Amino acid sequence: MARPEPIQAHALENLRFIREAMSRATEFTAVPGWGGILMGLSALVTAPIAGAPDGTFRWVLIWFADAVVAAMIALVAIAIKSKRSGTPLSKAAPALRFALAFLPPLVAGMILTPVFVIMGLIARLPGCWLLLYGTAVATGGAFSVKVVPLMGICFMALGAVAFAAPAAWGHWLMALGFGGLHIVFGTIIARSYGG
């Protein structure tokens, strides 16, 4: 005759399941790992095409085109990951909190970019973009898995370095940040957090 299992064992298992479900419900888990890797590869291709910041509008347009490509990759990857996990973005409070924290620093970057261009500070845009994108990732990442805010802090640190470094290094620092950091953290997210 089999011995009955203590009720505490079932209760503890149920509590563990409830805690994990609540944790998933409060985190935005659709941050795309594979999408981040693709975004990083896009930046690595863009950096040598753009070359060093030369004070021209052409340089800004090349990086703007890459930003559009990266945004498209991110949106598609988020939608795919969200669908695969069964969490619709339109009904997910964590997705809304992530977006509300992520967007203001990006809007600040969109406002500051023409200011930098008009004032002849194009060579300093890498610092501005890396710092504000890092801020967006860190603040949005507060509603995501733990590795996302860390990625944002790395972008912010690289932005500070870009402001202090010679302007001619700008495209390499952009490649290191938007390329290298996206690939490294994208790989971590893909392996540890389901793609």
N, C-alpha and C positions, 0 to 999 in steps of 0.2 A: 504494500500500500504506500502510495507516494505521500510524502509529508507536505502539508500545506505551506505555502510561502507566506512569510509575515506581511501584514498589510503595509508596514512601513516601507518595504522595498517598492511596492507599487506607488505609494504616495510620493516617495522621493523621485522616482522615474517620471511621474506626472508633473511634479514641480519643475524638474529639469527641462522637460518639454515645453512647459508654459513659459519659463524664463527665456529659453532660446527663441520661441515664437515672438515674445514681446520685444526682445532685442532686435530681431529682424524687422519688426514693425516700426521701430523708432530709428532705424538706420536706412540711409539711401544706399542700397547695395547694387544699384545698376551702373555704378561707375565702371566704364569699360576698360578692361585690361588689354584685350586684343586691339580695341580701337585706339587705346593710348599708344600701343606699339606702332600702329599704322600712322598715327599723327606724328610720332617721333621720326619715322622714316621719311615722311613728307618734309619735315624741317631739315633733315640731313641732306636731302636733295636740294632744297631751296637755298641753303647757306652758300654753297659755292656759286650758284647761279647769281645770287644777289651781290656777292662779294662784300668787301668792307663797306661800311656806311660812307658814302661819298657826298652826302649833302644833296643828292638829287631826289626828285619826286619818283623817279623810276625805281629806286631802291625801296622806297616805302610801298609802292604798288606791288612789287614782287612779294614782299612779306605780307601785304594785305591779301594777296591772292592765296598765299599759303594758309593764312588764318581762315579764309573762307573754306578752303579744302579741309582743313583740320576740324572746323566746326561741323561740316557735313559728315565727316567720318564719325565724330563724337555723337552726333544726334542719331545717326543710323545704328551705331554700336550700342548706344543706351537703349534704343527702342528694341533691338534684338535681344539684348540681355534681359530687359524687363519682361518681354514676352516669354522668353525661355523660363524665367523664374516664376511666371504666373502672377506678377505684380503689375497691374496696369498703371502707367504713369499718371493718367488723368485722375485716378482715385487714390493716389498714394500721398498721404500727408508728408512723409519724409522727402519725397521728390520735390514738393512745393517748398518745404523749408530749405532744402539744398539750393534750389533755384533762387529763392529770395536772398540767400546769403552770398551766392556765387555771382549774381548779375551786377550789383552795384560797383564792385571794383572794375569789372569789364567796361561798364558804362563810363567810369572815370577815365579809363584808358582811351576810350573812343573820343572823349572830350579833349583830353590832353594831347592826343596825337596831332591834330591840326594846329594846336598851340605851339608844340615843339617845331613843327614844320615851318610855320609863319615866323617864328623867332630864330630860325636858322639853327635849331638844335637837333637836327635829324640824326646826327652821330650819337646822340645820347638817348635815342628812342629804345635801344635794346635794354638799357637799365630800367626805363619806365615800364616797358612791356613785361619784362620778366618779374619786376617787383609787383605790379598790379595783378598779373595773372597768378602769381604765387599767393597774393592776398585773397584772390577769388577762390583758389583751390583750398587754401587753409580755412577760410570762413565757411565755404560750402562743405568742406570736409568735416567740419564739426558735426555734421549730420550724417556722416558716412562711416565707413570702416576706418580703423585707427591709422592705417598707412596713408590715407589720402591727405589729412592735415600735415603729416610729415613731408609729403611731396610738396605741398604748398610752401612750407618753411624753407625747403631746399631751393625752390624757385625764388623766393624772396631774398635769400642769402646771395644767390647768383646775381640777382638784380642789383644788390648793393655793390657786389664786386664789379659789375658792368659800369656802374657810375664812377668807380674809382680807377678802373683800368683805362689804358689808352683807347681812344675811340676806334682805332683801326682793328681792334679785337672784337668789335661788336657782333659781326656775323658768326664768329667762332663761339662766342658766348651764347648767342641765340641757338646755334647748333647744339651746344652742350646742354642748354636748358630745354628748349622745345623739342630737341631731338633726343639727346641722351637721357635726361630725366624721365621723359615720357616712356622711353623704351624700358628703362630699368624698373620704374614703378609699375608700368603696364604689365611687365612680366610677373612681378610680385602679385599684382591684383589678379591676373589671369590664373596663376597657379593656386593662389590661396583663397580666392573669393569667387570662383566659378566663372571665369572668362572675362 
